[in-house]
Amino acid sequence: MKKVMFISSTGGHLDELMQLKSMFKNYDYHIVTEKTKSNLSLAKKYKNRVNYLIYGSYTTTLNKFTYPFKLLLNTLKSLYLYIKIRPKYIISTGAHTAGPMCLIGHIFGSKIIYIETFANSKSKSKTGKIVYKFADLFIVQWESMLELYPNAIYGGWIF
């Protein structure tokens, strides 16, 4: 079975990613997301298949100070997880937590499949802008997004 890593930040990005759970049975899969109280149940449901990164929200003034440190730690942890899991494919719905893993995977030869968030129908996400440059498959959920990402594939809504 091919190893596939499913990675996203918490919240809506994770909700989108979990819409793909019907695919899990077809692969040696691993889920990577941020560690929050609401996500701890994933480890029980998907035994030995879930790894957590540090929660790294950028939305408050305090978090804007600590975010670069958390991003650096998450990048190092992502490198460790990548080496441990060695996925052939990385599938992500974003956002910031997934960016470093996608880049690490690209450098080491994994195929990167990125699904731009459903929340954006008229503008690019920060992570999407970066990952679009090297993703093997870039999927948008709104047809209008093809104007911004001309080499993307319109996949329709994930929900």
Secondary structure, DSSP 8 states (H G I E B T S, - for coil): --EEEEEE-STHHHHHHHTTGGGGGGSEEEEEEE--GGGHHHHHHTTT-EEEE------SHHHHHHHHHHHHHHHHHHHHHHHHH--SEEEEEE-TTHHHHHHHHHHTT-EEEEE--TT-SSS--HHHHHHTTT-SEEEESSGGGGGTSTT-EE-----
